[in-house]
Structures are given as C-alpha cells and as structure tokens.
Amino acid sequence: MNRIVIFTLIILNVSGCIQFKKNEKRIPVAKVSDVVLYYDQIPGLILQGTSESDSIAIIRNYINKWAKKELVLRKAEDNLSPELKSQIEKQIDETKTDLVIYQYQRQMMLEKMDTLITEEEIESYYAANKNSFILSSNIVKTLFIKLPLETPNIYRIKLLSRSNNQTDLQELESICFQFAEKFDDFGENWITMDGLMVELQKEIENQESFLRRYTYYETTDSVYIYLLTIRDYKLRSSIAPYEYVKEDIKRIILNNRRFEFIKSLENGIYNEALKKNSFKIY
C-alpha cells in the first residue's frame, strides 16, 4: 500500500502568536509515513495584521512544501543503491566531524585568542612584505565635484577647488553643500581611477598619461560640470602605499594568528592524549 499523507489543518484565530508550554500537548498538523509535523515546528511565518484566511493559506503552503520534501526523501531512500547510501552516510559523518571541530575551534578562538593588532605590528609587516603589495590599478587622492551647469559663481568654485588652503577648502565645502550634486574629498583616502571614472562618467583610455599630465581637470555634459583636483597618485604595478593596504594587512595578520592558534590547539590536544595514553598506534 502506498504511503498516505494525512493533512490536519488547524482552524485557529492566528492573529496572535501561539506558544506552547512544555507541559501542553503538541498539536500534529501533518504526517508522512511515521514522521509527524507539529504546529510548534512551523516557523513564525505570520505577520501581525494578517487575516485568518491568509494565515491558514500560508500555513497550508508550508505544510505542502514539507510533505513534498519528506515524500521525495522517502522515495529516494527506497530507490538509492546500497553503495550510494554508504557514500552518503560517510559524507554525513565527515560533515558532522568537520562541523563539530570547527565550532570548538571557533569557541576556543573567541575565548582565548588575542585579536588585538597594534599599529606597530601592521607597519612591521608592511615593511617586511612591501613587494607583496603591488597595485593592480591606478589609485588617486582627489577632490571630486559635480555641479549643475547653471550653478552661480562657478569660476569661484573652480578657483577654490585648486587651493590647498584650509580656509578656502572650508568655503568650497560650504558652497558645494548648497549647490553640488556631489562633493567628495578623497584627500586622505586612496580610491581607484576606475572608480573615479564611474563618477566622472568619462572613459580615459590612458590613465597613466592622464595622471602624469593633470593635477586639475574639468569636463561637462549637457547637464553637469565635473571638477577634478588630483592631489596624489600611484600607478599600477608600483608598491601600494601603506594606508591603502592597512586593512588588508590586519586581515592577513589575524588569519595567520588564527592558523597558528588552531595549530597550537591541535598539538596541545595531541600531546595531552599522548601523556594520558588516550590513543595507541599499532
């Protein structure tokens, strides 16, 4: 006899959330073979304010999906070869082992591993590994302004954007706050030229030549004028500046520390087992 799926939908007022205490009887809502789905196993799918009919439809849809999955699982278990079943069991065991070990290592790292990375450590790593940090893109420190063409006193804005005087830059920022579509001062941060070209909405074929030639550049389209003041640049294939790779170095140091911690943890457990004769090699 084919397995029969029994669906028992509960007619409830589900405008609120129902929680079951441990001493209350669990309510079955569906059954596939000998596997029962209980109401408290259904995740909280109902949003506050959902009507009763919609809530029942949502629950019914979840039950149908659950039943189909269980039925396919039963069919697969009945028809897979013993060899494939054995392979699956082996994979399950390996996955469980890896997951348990991973969670234990993670717990130990959270409890005992030092995650503080000092500036001195980062600088020391950079100094010792500079040749590992080669730029794959041209990068710049720049001031980028995007203004509507009808912006008043654009000449003054152009003049201020070329200045390095702090008072001038404060005035520029104040004006741009009123009129600019975009005002980005990347004076303290490096960005890629490719990213800047997206903002500029203009393709520059020879970026290296452009950077060597211009410290100030402007262009227009039918709506906007774009102003670009280049304060510093580094070309691709050169060594990346410290500030540009600082966060990458932090991650490298932390990953190295994790590797060493796990290695030490494993060796400690192994050596302790040796002392206690917890395992034997035949």
Buried (B, 14 or more C-beta within 10 A) or exposed (E): EEEEBEEEEEEBEBEEEEEEEEEEEEEBBBBBEEEBBEBEEBEEEBEEEBEEEEBBEBBBEBBEEBBEEBBEEBEEEEEEEEEEEEEEEEEEEEEEEEEEEEEEBEEEBEEEBEEEBEEEBBEEBBEEEEEBBEBEBBBBBBBBBBBEEEBEEBEEBBEBBEBEEEEBBEBBEEBBEEBBBEBBBBEEEBBBBEEBBEBBEEEBEEBBEBBEEBEEBBEEEEEBBBBBBBBBBBBBEEBBBBEBBBEBBBEBBEEEBBEEBBEEBEEEEEEEEEEEEEEEEE
